[in-house]
Amino acid sequence: MSDAFLSMIRPPEGVDPTGPAHWFVVRNGEVLVGEQGLWPHRSAADLGLGSSHEPLFLGFLGGEPVWTAGVAVETEPPDGLVFEHLLALAARLPDHQWALAGRAVQLVEWERTHRFCGRCGTATLPAEGERAKRCPECGLLAFPRLAPAVITLVERDGKALLARGRTFGVPMYSCIAGFVEPGETLEEAVRREVREEVGIALGRLRYFASQPWPFPNSLMVGFLAEWESGEIVIDPDEIVQAGWFGPDELPRIPPKLSIARSLIDDWLQRQEASPQMA
């Protein structure tokens, strides 16, 4: 399958949503896939999609049209296909394909939760020329929701600050993270989250990278930070345990798919070259 993806909002004239295409069929955060985790290239009818399923056009992948549609939670997969959760697919799909699946899941959820205007309750309509829902009564525009969050690896004397969050399903340690509040810059959010969760003040910050995180609709923005002052005092409502860890004493850390792991791996590589932050 070609890696080239062209994002579009509306299909060009002549592109039929009922014809053969790449389909992301979404069921409550799960995606319909076949062998080797690949989504099906079939017609809508072959997948059991009828007039009650509103397709969303995503664009073209390798020159082929790409559609997504949501189905009810009780929907059974067609023969030869299964529904798999997006997290499970992360280990089996290339990054660009997994990101596209995540886009589909987020857009289906947005479509499901914005059928009516949040201001006056009128049924919404697709906005012309943009990915949005418009209220024909009061004119309110609703774009796909995106919740920005920051995630930060803090360094001190060749060690990294890692914490175990109270909501983690397994005894895993990760970087400090949290959502950006209204009126904050990303940098202010980094400093506030670290201060609130582990009680320390930060010095220099440096942008690292960002990652779409469709659980359900976040954009994770990663930073590297230098410790400036203070000792770890955890917020027990958010954190179970936190500490400074050297390269040879790491606890269980996040899997490869996450930006948290990318931050940790980058820190490990730099520790091999120099004990100081670049």
C-alpha atoms as an extended CHARMM CRD file, in Angstrom:
* protein
*
       278  EXT
         1         1  MET       CA              0.0000000000        0.0000000000        0.0000000000  PROA      1               0.0000000000
         2         2  SER       CA              1.3380000000        3.4260000000       -0.9410000000  PROA      2               0.0000000000
         3         3  ASP       CA              2.2650000000        5.7700000000        1.9080000000  PROA      3               0.0000000000
         4         4  ALA       CA              1.0530000000        8.8890000000        0.0750000000  PROA      4               0.0000000000
         5         5  PHE       CA             -2.0600000000       10.3490000000        1.7010000000  PROA      5               0.0000000000
         6         6  LEU       CA             -3.8610000000       13.4250000000        0.3590000000  PROA      6               0.0000000000
         7         7  SER       CA             -6.2400000000       14.9120000000        2.9150000000  PROA      7               0.0000000000
         8         8  MET       CA             -9.5220000000       16.3050000000        1.5840000000  PROA      8               0.0000000000
         9         9  ILE       CA            -12.8350000000       17.3730000000        3.0980000000  PROA      9               0.0000000000
        10        10  ARG       CA            -15.1950000000       16.7400000000        0.1990000000  PROA      10              0.0000000000
        11        11  PRO       CA            -14.7930000000       14.1050000000       -2.5360000000  PROA      11              0.0000000000
        12        12  PRO       CA            -14.1530000000       15.3490000000       -6.0620000000  PROA      12              0.0000000000
        13        13  GLU       CA            -16.9310000000       14.9640000000       -8.5890000000  PROA      13              0.0000000000
        14        14  GLY       CA            -17.2510000000       11.3600000000       -9.6940000000  PROA      14              0.0000000000
        15        15  VAL       CA            -16.0280000000        9.7480000000       -6.4590000000  PROA      15              0.0000000000
        16        16  ASP       CA            -18.8350000000        7.4410000000       -5.3270000000  PROA      16              0.0000000000
        17        17  PRO       CA            -19.0640000000        6.5250000000       -1.6130000000  PROA      17              0.0000000000
        18        18  THR       CA            -20.7720000000        3.2690000000       -2.5780000000  PROA      18              0.0000000000
        19        19  GLY       CA            -17.8960000000        2.0910000000       -4.7900000000  PROA      19              0.0000000000
        20        20  PRO       CA            -14.7190000000        0.1950000000       -3.8240000000  PROA      20              0.0000000000
        21        21  ALA       CA            -12.5220000000        2.2270000000       -1.5130000000  PROA      21              0.0000000000
        22        22  HSD       CA            -10.3880000000        2.0590000000        1.6160000000  PROA      22              0.0000000000
        23        23  TRP       CA            -12.8590000000        2.0230000000        4.5090000000  PROA      23              0.0000000000
        24        24  PHE       CA            -12.3420000000        2.7790000000        8.1840000000  PROA      24              0.0000000000
        25        25  VAL       CA            -15.4640000000        1.3620000000        9.8020000000  PROA      25              0.0000000000
        26        26  VAL       CA            -15.5000000000        2.4920000000       13.4290000000  PROA      26              0.0000000000
        27        27  ARG       CA            -17.3450000000        0.8190000000       16.3070000000  PROA      27              0.0000000000
        28        28  ASN       CA            -16.9320000000        2.5560000000       19.6590000000  PROA      28              0.0000000000
        29        29  GLY       CA            -13.2060000000        3.2190000000       19.2450000000  PROA      29              0.0000000000
        30        30  GLU       CA            -12.5610000000       -0.0010000000       17.3520000000  PROA      30              0.0000000000
        31        31  VAL       CA            -11.6680000000       -0.2450000000       13.6570000000  PROA      31              0.0000000000
        32        32  LEU       CA            -12.7240000000       -2.9750000000       11.2460000000  PROA      32              0.0000000000
        33        33  VAL       CA             -9.6460000000       -4.7660000000        9.9080000000  PROA      33              0.0000000000
        34        34  GLY       CA             -8.6870000000       -7.9080000000        8.0640000000  PROA      34              0.0000000000
        35        35  GLU       CA             -5.5150000000       -9.9690000000        7.9060000000  PROA      35              0.0000000000
        36        36  GLN       CA             -2.3050000000       -8.2820000000        9.0740000000  PROA      36              0.0000000000
        37        37  GLY       CA             -4.3610000000       -5.4860000000       10.6050000000  PROA      37              0.0000000000
        38        38  LEU       CA             -5.2070000000       -3.8650000000        7.2670000000  PROA      38              0.0000000000
        39        39  TRP       CA             -8.5430000000       -2.1440000000        6.7740000000  PROA      39              0.0000000000
        40        40  PRO       CA            -10.7200000000       -3.4780000000        3.9680000000  PROA      40              0.0000000000
        41        41  HSD       CA            -10.7750000000       -2.2530000000        0.3720000000  PROA      41              0.0000000000
        42        42  ARG       CA            -14.3990000000       -2.9770000000       -0.4900000000  PROA      42              0.0000000000
        43        43  SER       CA            -17.6800000000       -1.3110000000       -1.3370000000  PROA      43              0.0000000000
        44        44  ALA       CA            -19.9210000000        0.0920000000        1.3860000000  PROA      44              0.0000000000
        45        45  ALA       CA            -22.5340000000       -2.5840000000        0.6790000000  PROA      45              0.0000000000
        46        46  ASP       CA            -19.9680000000       -5.3780000000        1.0930000000  PROA      46              0.0000000000
        47        47  LEU       CA            -19.2440000000       -4.0440000000        4.5630000000  PROA      47              0.0000000000
        48        48  GLY       CA            -22.8980000000       -3.8780000000        5.5670000000  PROA      48              0.0000000000
        49        49  LEU       CA            -23.0550000000       -0.0930000000        5.4070000000  PROA      49              0.0000000000
        50        50  GLY       CA            -26.4370000000        1.2460000000        4.3720000000  PROA      50              0.0000000000
        51        51  SER       CA            -28.1290000000        4.5980000000        3.9640000000  PROA      51              0.0000000000
        52        52  SER       CA            -28.3040000000        5.0560000000        7.7530000000  PROA      52              0.0000000000
        53        53  HSD       CA            -24.4870000000        5.2260000000        7.9990000000  PROA      53              0.0000000000
        54        54  GLU       CA            -23.2210000000        8.7130000000        7.1410000000  PROA      54              0.0000000000
        55        55  PRO       CA            -19.8170000000        8.3780000000        5.4680000000  PROA      55              0.0000000000
        56        56  LEU       CA            -17.0940000000       10.9820000000        5.9050000000  PROA      56              0.0000000000
        57        57  PHE       CA            -14.5410000000       11.4730000000        3.1690000000  PROA      57              0.0000000000
        58        58  LEU       CA            -10.9200000000       11.5710000000        4.3750000000  PROA      58              0.0000000000
        59        59  GLY       CA             -9.0120000000       11.9210000000        1.1100000000  PROA      59              0.0000000000
        60        60  PHE       CA             -6.9070000000        9.6360000000       -1.0750000000  PROA      60              0.0000000000
        61        61  LEU       CA             -4.3840000000        6.9980000000       -0.0350000000  PROA      61              0.0000000000
        62        62  GLY       CA             -2.1690000000        5.8570000000       -2.8660000000  PROA      62              0.0000000000
        63        63  GLY       CA             -4.6570000000        7.3420000000       -5.3130000000  PROA      63              0.0000000000
        64        64  GLU       CA             -7.5910000000        5.3960000000       -3.8360000000  PROA      64              0.0000000000
        65        65  PRO       CA            -10.4790000000        7.1350000000       -2.0270000000  PROA      65              0.0000000000
        66        66  VAL       CA            -10.6320000000        6.7770000000        1.7630000000  PROA      66              0.0000000000
        67        67  TRP       CA            -13.9100000000        6.8930000000        3.6940000000  PROA      67              0.0000000000
        68        68  THR       CA            -14.9220000000        6.3770000000        7.2860000000  PROA      68              0.0000000000
        69        69  ALA       CA            -18.2670000000        5.6120000000        8.8980000000  PROA      69              0.0000000000
        70        70  GLY       CA            -19.4820000000        4.7550000000       12.3680000000  PROA      70              0.0000000000
        71        71  VAL       CA            -21.6230000000        1.7440000000       13.2370000000  PROA      71              0.0000000000
        72        72  ALA       CA            -23.6120000000        0.7880000000       16.3220000000  PROA      72              0.0000000000
        73        73  VAL       CA            -21.8590000000       -0.9290000000       19.2290000000  PROA      73              0.0000000000
        74        74  GLU       CA            -23.8060000000       -4.1580000000       18.6350000000  PROA      74              0.0000000000
        75        75  THR       CA            -22.6540000000       -4.4270000000       14.9950000000  PROA      75              0.0000000000
        76        76  GLU       CA            -21.0250000000       -7.7430000000       14.1090000000  PROA      76              0.0000000000
        77        77  PRO       CA            -18.1270000000       -7.7590000000       11.6210000000  PROA      77              0.0000000000
        78        78  PRO       CA            -18.5280000000       -9.3000000000        8.1490000000  PROA      78              0.0000000000
        79        79  ASP       CA            -16.9030000000      -12.6790000000        7.4860000000  PROA      79              0.0000000000
        80        80  GLY       CA            -13.1190000000      -12.5150000000        7.4370000000  PROA      80              0.0000000000
        81        81  LEU       CA            -12.9450000000       -9.2070000000        9.2910000000  PROA      81              0.0000000000
        82        82  VAL       CA            -12.7330000000       -8.2340000000       12.9580000000  PROA      82              0.0000000000
        83        83  PHE       CA            -13.0650000000       -5.0970000000       15.0420000000  PROA      83              0.0000000000
        84        84  GLU       CA             -9.8340000000       -4.1890000000       16.8600000000  PROA      84              0.0000000000
        85        85  HSD       CA             -9.1720000000       -1.3570000000       19.2550000000  PROA      85              0.0000000000
        86        86  LEU       CA             -6.9340000000        1.4270000000       18.0130000000  PROA      86              0.0000000000
        87        87  LEU       CA             -4.3690000000        0.7550000000       20.7490000000  PROA      87              0.0000000000
        88        88  ALA       CA             -4.0030000000       -2.8760000000       19.7120000000  PROA      88              0.0000000000
        89        89  LEU       CA             -3.4190000000       -1.8390000000       16.1080000000  PROA      89              0.0000000000
        90        90  ALA       CA             -0.5530000000        0.4690000000       17.0410000000  PROA      90              0.0000000000
        91        91  ALA       CA              1.9320000000       -2.3940000000       17.2280000000  PROA      91              0.0000000000
        92        92  ARG       CA              0.8950000000       -3.7850000000       13.8340000000  PROA      92              0.0000000000
        93        93  LEU       CA              0.5050000000       -0.7340000000       11.6120000000  PROA      93              0.0000000000
        94        94  PRO       CA              3.0830000000        1.7270000000       10.2700000000  PROA      94              0.0000000000
        95        95  ASP       CA              2.8840000000        5.1090000000       11.9780000000  PROA      95              0.0000000000
        96        96  HSD       CA              1.2160000000        6.8750000000        9.0370000000  PROA      96              0.0000000000
        97        97  GLN       CA             -1.4890000000        4.2140000000        8.7500000000  PROA      97              0.0000000000
        98        98  TRP       CA             -2.1510000000        4.2090000000       12.4930000000  PROA      98              0.0000000000
        99        99  ALA       CA             -2.4270000000        8.0180000000       12.4590000000  PROA      99              0.0000000000
       100       100  LEU       CA             -4.9660000000        7.7900000000        9.6350000000  PROA      100             0.0000000000
       101       101  ALA       CA             -6.9900000000        5.2260000000       11.5950000000  PROA      101             0.0000000000
       102       102  GLY       CA             -6.8830000000        7.5750000000       14.5770000000  PROA      102             0.0000000000
       103       103  ARG       CA             -8.1400000000       10.4260000000       12.4120000000  PROA      103             0.0000000000
       104       104  ALA       CA            -11.0730000000        8.2680000000       11.3340000000  PROA      104             0.0000000000
       105       105  VAL       CA            -11.9700000000        7.3370000000       14.9120000000  PROA      105             0.0000000000
       106       106  GLN       CA            -11.8940000000       10.9830000000       16.0140000000  PROA      106             0.0000000000
       107       107  LEU       CA            -13.9900000000       12.2290000000       13.1030000000  PROA      107             0.0000000000
       108       108  VAL       CA            -16.6150000000        9.5390000000       13.5750000000  PROA      108             0.0000000000
       109       109  GLU       CA            -16.9060000000       10.4840000000       17.2420000000  PROA      109             0.0000000000
       110       110  TRP       CA            -17.1560000000       14.1790000000       16.3350000000  PROA      110             0.0000000000
       111       111  GLU       CA            -19.8970000000       13.4240000000       13.8020000000  PROA      111             0.0000000000
       112       112  ARG       CA            -21.7820000000       11.3520000000       16.3920000000  PROA      112             0.0000000000
       113       113  THR       CA            -21.6430000000       14.0260000000       19.1060000000  PROA      113             0.0000000000
       114       114  HSD       CA            -22.3760000000       17.1000000000       16.9380000000  PROA      114             0.0000000000
       115       115  ARG       CA            -25.6120000000       16.1480000000       15.2180000000  PROA      115             0.0000000000
       116       116  PHE       CA            -27.3450000000       18.9880000000       17.0660000000  PROA      116             0.0000000000
       117       117  CYS       CA            -26.3040000000       22.5320000000       17.8510000000  PROA      117             0.0000000000
       118       118  GLY       CA            -24.8320000000       22.9360000000       21.3140000000  PROA      118             0.0000000000
       119       119  ARG       CA            -26.3370000000       26.4320000000       21.6010000000  PROA      119             0.0000000000
       120       120  CYS       CA            -29.9350000000       26.1020000000       20.3800000000  PROA      120             0.0000000000
       121       121  GLY       CA            -30.4510000000       22.3630000000       19.7840000000  PROA      121             0.0000000000
       122       122  THR       CA            -31.2090000000       22.5820000000       16.0590000000  PROA      122             0.0000000000
       123       123  ALA       CA            -30.0470000000       19.7250000000       13.8210000000  PROA      123             0.0000000000
       124       124  THR       CA            -26.7120000000       20.6710000000       12.2420000000  PROA      124             0.0000000000
       125       125  LEU       CA            -25.6140000000       20.5020000000        8.6120000000  PROA      125             0.0000000000
       126       126  PRO       CA            -22.1680000000       20.0450000000        7.0330000000  PROA      126             0.0000000000
       127       127  ALA       CA            -20.4710000000       23.4220000000        6.5510000000  PROA      127             0.0000000000
       128       128  GLU       CA            -19.5280000000       24.3160000000        3.0020000000  PROA      128             0.0000000000
       129       129  GLY       CA            -15.8210000000       24.0930000000        2.2150000000  PROA      129             0.0000000000
       130       130  GLU       CA            -14.5280000000       23.1270000000        5.6660000000  PROA      130             0.0000000000
       131       131  ARG       CA            -14.5950000000       20.2850000000        8.1640000000  PROA      131             0.0000000000
       132       132  ALA       CA            -17.2990000000       21.6930000000       10.4050000000  PROA      132             0.0000000000
       133       133  LYS       CA            -20.9610000000       21.4320000000       11.3300000000  PROA      133             0.0000000000
       134       134  ARG       CA            -23.1020000000       24.5550000000       10.9550000000  PROA      134             0.0000000000
       135       135  CYS       CA            -26.3440000000       25.3090000000       12.7380000000  PROA      135             0.0000000000
       136       136  PRO       CA            -28.8870000000       26.5770000000       10.1810000000  PROA      136             0.0000000000
       137       137  GLU       CA            -30.8080000000       28.3780000000       12.9330000000  PROA      137             0.0000000000
       138       138  CYS       CA            -28.1940000000       30.3650000000       14.8790000000  PROA      138             0.0000000000
       139       139  GLY       CA            -25.1270000000       29.9360000000       12.6690000000  PROA      139             0.0000000000
       140       140  LEU       CA            -22.8800000000       28.2950000000       15.2770000000  PROA      140             0.0000000000
       141       141  LEU       CA            -19.9170000000       26.4650000000       13.7260000000  PROA      141             0.0000000000
       142       142  ALA       CA            -18.6220000000       23.3000000000       15.4140000000  PROA      142             0.0000000000
       143       143  PHE       CA            -15.2270000000       22.0690000000       14.2800000000  PROA      143             0.0000000000
       144       144  PRO       CA            -13.7500000000       18.6770000000       15.2170000000  PROA      144             0.0000000000
       145       145  ARG       CA            -12.7470000000       18.8920000000       18.8380000000  PROA      145             0.0000000000
       146       146  LEU       CA             -9.0450000000       18.8500000000       19.6430000000  PROA      146             0.0000000000
       147       147  ALA       CA             -7.8050000000       19.0310000000       23.2280000000  PROA      147             0.0000000000
       148       148  PRO       CA             -4.1560000000       20.1740000000       23.4720000000  PROA      148             0.0000000000
       149       149  ALA       CA             -2.0820000000       18.5340000000       26.2000000000  PROA      149             0.0000000000
       150       150  VAL       CA              1.5600000000       18.9220000000       27.1860000000  PROA      150             0.0000000000
       151       151  ILE       CA              3.9360000000       16.1410000000       28.1700000000  PROA      151             0.0000000000
       152       152  THR       CA              7.3510000000       16.8220000000       29.6470000000  PROA      152             0.0000000000
       153       153  LEU       CA             10.5400000000       14.9590000000       30.4140000000  PROA      153             0.0000000000
       154       154  VAL       CA             12.3870000000       16.7620000000       33.2300000000  PROA      154             0.0000000000
       155       155  GLU       CA             16.1430000000       16.2300000000       33.6100000000  PROA      155             0.0000000000
       156       156  ARG       CA             18.3920000000       16.7220000000       36.6230000000  PROA      156             0.0000000000
       157       157  ASP       CA             22.0430000000       15.6840000000       36.9430000000  PROA      157             0.0000000000
       158       158  GLY       CA             21.7960000000       12.9120000000       34.3600000000  PROA      158             0.0000000000
       159       159  LYS       CA             18.5100000000       11.5610000000       35.6910000000  PROA      159             0.0000000000
       160       160  ALA       CA             14.9550000000       11.7820000000       34.3740000000  PROA      160             0.0000000000
       161       161  LEU       CA             11.8180000000       12.5070000000       36.3780000000  PROA      161             0.0000000000
       162       162  LEU       CA              9.2320000000        9.7680000000       35.8460000000  PROA      162             0.0000000000
       163       163  ALA       CA              5.9380000000        9.3050000000       37.6290000000  PROA      163             0.0000000000
       164       164  ARG       CA              3.2410000000        6.6830000000       37.9710000000  PROA      164             0.0000000000
       165       165  GLY       CA             -0.1800000000        8.2180000000       37.4200000000  PROA      165             0.0000000000
       166       166  ARG       CA             -3.1370000000        7.1640000000       39.5180000000  PROA      166             0.0000000000
       167       167  THR       CA             -5.1970000000        6.4030000000       36.4140000000  PROA      167             0.0000000000
       168       168  PHE       CA             -2.5910000000        4.0840000000       34.8340000000  PROA      168             0.0000000000
       169       169  GLY       CA             -3.9900000000        0.5980000000       34.3220000000  PROA      169             0.0000000000
       170       170  VAL       CA             -0.5770000000       -1.0190000000       34.8810000000  PROA      170             0.0000000000
       171       171  PRO       CA              2.3560000000       -0.1520000000       37.2110000000  PROA      171             0.0000000000
       172       172  MET       CA              4.0450000000        1.9920000000       34.5540000000  PROA      172             0.0000000000
       173       173  TYR       CA              6.0460000000        5.1960000000       34.8960000000  PROA      173             0.0000000000
       174       174  SER       CA              5.9000000000        8.0070000000       32.3730000000  PROA      174             0.0000000000
       175       175  CYS       CA              6.5400000000       11.7150000000       31.8480000000  PROA      175             0.0000000000
       176       176  ILE       CA              4.4690000000       14.4220000000       33.5060000000  PROA      176             0.0000000000
       177       177  ALA       CA              1.4750000000       15.3670000000       31.3330000000  PROA      177             0.0000000000
       178       178  GLY       CA             -1.7160000000       17.3640000000       31.4930000000  PROA      178             0.0000000000
       179       179  PHE       CA             -4.2190000000       19.3880000000       29.5090000000  PROA      179             0.0000000000
       180       180  VAL       CA             -3.7020000000       23.0200000000       28.5760000000  PROA      180             0.0000000000
       181       181  GLU       CA             -6.1010000000       25.3700000000       30.3530000000  PROA      181             0.0000000000
       182       182  PRO       CA             -7.9160000000       28.2850000000       28.6760000000  PROA      182             0.0000000000
       183       183  GLY       CA             -5.6890000000       31.3510000000       28.4510000000  PROA      183             0.0000000000
       184       184  GLU       CA             -2.4320000000       29.4100000000       28.9090000000  PROA      184             0.0000000000
       185       185  THR       CA              0.5260000000       29.1180000000       26.6010000000  PROA      185             0.0000000000
       186       186  LEU       CA              1.9850000000       25.6600000000       26.1300000000  PROA      186             0.0000000000
       187       187  GLU       CA              5.0310000000       26.6710000000       28.1680000000  PROA      187             0.0000000000
       188       188  GLU       CA              2.8830000000       27.9330000000       31.0360000000  PROA      188             0.0000000000
       189       189  ALA       CA              0.9670000000       24.6640000000       31.0140000000  PROA      189             0.0000000000
       190       190  VAL       CA              4.2140000000       22.6790000000       31.2630000000  PROA      190             0.0000000000
       191       191  ARG       CA              5.4100000000       24.6410000000       34.2820000000  PROA      191             0.0000000000
       192       192  ARG       CA              2.0250000000       24.5020000000       36.0030000000  PROA      192             0.0000000000
       193       193  GLU       CA              1.4970000000       20.7680000000       35.4920000000  PROA      193             0.0000000000
       194       194  VAL       CA              4.9520000000       19.8750000000       36.8110000000  PROA      194             0.0000000000
       195       195  ARG       CA              4.5640000000       22.2060000000       39.7950000000  PROA      195             0.0000000000
       196       196  GLU       CA              1.0940000000       20.8680000000       40.6360000000  PROA      196             0.0000000000
       197       197  GLU       CA              1.8690000000       17.1760000000       40.2240000000  PROA      197             0.0000000000
       198       198  VAL       CA              5.3810000000       16.8740000000       41.6730000000  PROA      198             0.0000000000
       199       199  GLY       CA              6.0850000000       20.2410000000       43.3110000000  PROA      199             0.0000000000
       200       200  ILE       CA              9.2310000000       21.3240000000       41.4750000000  PROA      200             0.0000000000
       201       201  ALA       CA             10.1220000000       24.4540000000       39.4770000000  PROA      201             0.0000000000
       202       202  LEU       CA             11.5330000000       24.2640000000       35.9630000000  PROA      202             0.0000000000
       203       203  GLY       CA             14.3070000000       26.1610000000       34.2490000000  PROA      203             0.0000000000
       204       204  ARG       CA             14.8720000000       26.0120000000       30.5050000000  PROA      204             0.0000000000
       205       205  LEU       CA             12.2060000000       24.4200000000       28.3120000000  PROA      205             0.0000000000
       206       206  ARG       CA             12.6880000000       23.0880000000       24.7960000000  PROA      206             0.0000000000
       207       207  TYR       CA             10.0690000000       21.8980000000       22.3310000000  PROA      207             0.0000000000
       208       208  PHE       CA             10.5070000000       18.2620000000       21.3260000000  PROA      208             0.0000000000
       209       209  ALA       CA              7.6790000000       17.0630000000       19.0420000000  PROA      209             0.0000000000
       210       210  SER       CA              3.9210000000       16.5890000000       18.8720000000  PROA      210             0.0000000000
       211       211  GLN       CA              1.6610000000       13.5810000000       18.3620000000  PROA      211             0.0000000000
       212       212  PRO       CA             -2.0400000000       13.1660000000       17.6240000000  PROA      212             0.0000000000
       213       213  TRP       CA             -3.4930000000       11.0500000000       20.4070000000  PROA      213             0.0000000000
       214       214  PRO       CA             -6.9990000000        9.8620000000       19.5370000000  PROA      214             0.0000000000
       215       215  PHE       CA             -8.0500000000        8.6880000000       23.0300000000  PROA      215             0.0000000000
       216       216  PRO       CA            -10.3680000000       10.3800000000       22.4710000000  PROA      216             0.0000000000
       217       217  ASN       CA             -9.2180000000       13.6310000000       20.8400000000  PROA      217             0.0000000000
       218       218  SER       CA             -5.9330000000       15.0160000000       22.1510000000  PROA      218             0.0000000000
       219       219  LEU       CA             -2.8950000000       16.5890000000       20.5540000000  PROA      219             0.0000000000
       220       220  MET       CA              0.1340000000       15.8080000000       22.7180000000  PROA      220             0.0000000000
       221       221  VAL       CA              2.8670000000       18.4620000000       22.6130000000  PROA      221             0.0000000000
       222       222  GLY       CA              6.1750000000       17.2420000000       24.0030000000  PROA      222             0.0000000000
       223       223  PHE       CA              8.8180000000       19.2880000000       25.8230000000  PROA      223             0.0000000000
       224       224  LEU       CA             12.2220000000       18.7440000000       27.4050000000  PROA      224             0.0000000000
       225       225  ALA       CA             12.8110000000       20.6280000000       30.6430000000  PROA      225             0.0000000000
       226       226  GLU       CA             15.6130000000       21.3210000000       33.1130000000  PROA      226             0.0000000000
       227       227  TRP       CA             15.0400000000       21.0690000000       36.8540000000  PROA      227             0.0000000000
       228       228  GLU       CA             15.5770000000       24.4170000000       38.5700000000  PROA      228             0.0000000000
       229       229  SER       CA             14.5850000000       24.0240000000       42.2170000000  PROA      229             0.0000000000
       230       230  GLY       CA             12.5260000000       22.0610000000       44.6980000000  PROA      230             0.0000000000
       231       231  GLU       CA             12.1830000000       18.4270000000       45.7140000000  PROA      231             0.0000000000
       232       232  ILE       CA              9.4990000000       15.9730000000       44.6700000000  PROA      232             0.0000000000
       233       233  VAL       CA              6.2270000000       16.3920000000       46.5340000000  PROA      233             0.0000000000
       234       234  ILE       CA              3.5180000000       14.4440000000       44.7300000000  PROA      234             0.0000000000
       235       235  ASP       CA             -0.1310000000       15.3630000000       44.3650000000  PROA      235             0.0000000000
       236       236  PRO       CA             -1.7480000000       12.1560000000       45.7100000000  PROA      236             0.0000000000
       237       237  ASP       CA             -4.9100000000       12.7860000000       43.6940000000  PROA      237             0.0000000000
       238       238  GLU       CA             -2.9100000000       12.5280000000       40.4620000000  PROA      238             0.0000000000
       239       239  ILE       CA              0.3270000000       10.6590000000       41.1980000000  PROA      239             0.0000000000
       240       240  VAL       CA              1.0090000000        7.3750000000       43.0160000000  PROA      240             0.0000000000
       241       241  GLN       CA              4.7900000000        7.6440000000       43.0050000000  PROA      241             0.0000000000
       242       242  ALA       CA              7.5080000000        9.7100000000       41.3100000000  PROA      242             0.0000000000
       243       243  GLY       CA             11.2830000000        9.7160000000       41.3010000000  PROA      243             0.0000000000
       244       244  TRP       CA             14.5430000000       10.5040000000       39.5240000000  PROA      244             0.0000000000
       245       245  PHE       CA             15.8240000000        7.5850000000       37.4520000000  PROA      245             0.0000000000
       246       246  GLY       CA             19.1710000000        7.0030000000       35.7690000000  PROA      246             0.0000000000
       247       247  PRO       CA             19.5720000000        5.1570000000       32.4500000000  PROA      247             0.0000000000
       248       248  ASP       CA             20.3660000000        1.8750000000       34.2090000000  PROA      248             0.0000000000
       249       249  GLU       CA             17.5350000000        1.9790000000       36.7390000000  PROA      249             0.0000000000
       250       250  LEU       CA             14.4370000000        2.6690000000       34.6720000000  PROA      250             0.0000000000
       251       251  PRO       CA             11.0980000000        1.2410000000       35.8530000000  PROA      251             0.0000000000
       252       252  ARG       CA              8.4930000000       -0.0300000000       33.4160000000  PROA      252             0.0000000000
       253       253  ILE       CA              7.9910000000        2.6980000000       30.7970000000  PROA      253             0.0000000000
       254       254  PRO       CA              5.4100000000        3.3400000000       28.0320000000  PROA      254             0.0000000000
       255       255  PRO       CA              5.4320000000        1.3580000000       24.7610000000  PROA      255             0.0000000000
       256       256  LYS       CA              6.9750000000        2.5830000000       21.5360000000  PROA      256             0.0000000000
       257       257  LEU       CA              3.8190000000        4.1030000000       20.0520000000  PROA      257             0.0000000000
       258       258  SER       CA              3.6470000000        7.0370000000       22.4940000000  PROA      258             0.0000000000
       259       259  ILE       CA              5.4350000000       10.3790000000       22.5050000000  PROA      259             0.0000000000
       260       260  ALA       CA              6.2630000000        9.6780000000       26.1600000000  PROA      260             0.0000000000
       261       261  ARG       CA              8.4540000000        6.7970000000       25.0380000000  PROA      261             0.0000000000
       262       262  SER       CA             10.0130000000        8.9740000000       22.3220000000  PROA      262             0.0000000000
       263       263  LEU       CA             10.9670000000       11.5320000000       24.9720000000  PROA      263             0.0000000000
       264       264  ILE       CA             12.5080000000        8.8440000000       27.1740000000  PROA      264             0.0000000000
       265       265  ASP       CA             14.3670000000        7.1950000000       24.2710000000  PROA      265             0.0000000000
       266       266  ASP       CA             15.7510000000       10.5630000000       23.1730000000  PROA      266             0.0000000000
       267       267  TRP       CA             16.9800000000       11.2200000000       26.7120000000  PROA      267             0.0000000000
       268       268  LEU       CA             18.6390000000        7.7880000000       26.8460000000  PROA      268             0.0000000000
       269       269  GLN       CA             20.4450000000        8.4020000000       23.5720000000  PROA      269             0.0000000000
       270       270  ARG       CA             21.7220000000       11.7580000000       24.7630000000  PROA      270             0.0000000000
       271       271  GLN       CA             22.9150000000       10.2570000000       28.0370000000  PROA      271             0.0000000000
       272       272  GLU       CA             25.1160000000        7.8540000000       26.0580000000  PROA      272             0.0000000000
       273       273  ALA       CA             26.7320000000       10.8260000000       24.3320000000  PROA      273             0.0000000000
       274       274  SER       CA             26.7670000000       13.3310000000       27.1860000000  PROA      274             0.0000000000
       275       275  PRO       CA             25.4640000000       13.4190000000       30.7620000000  PROA      275             0.0000000000
       276       276  GLN       CA             24.2250000000       16.9670000000       30.2310000000  PROA      276             0.0000000000
       277       277  MET       CA             21.1390000000       18.1790000000       28.4000000000  PROA      277             0.0000000000
       278       278  ALA       CA             22.0080000000       19.2860000000       24.8850000000  PROA      278             0.0000000000
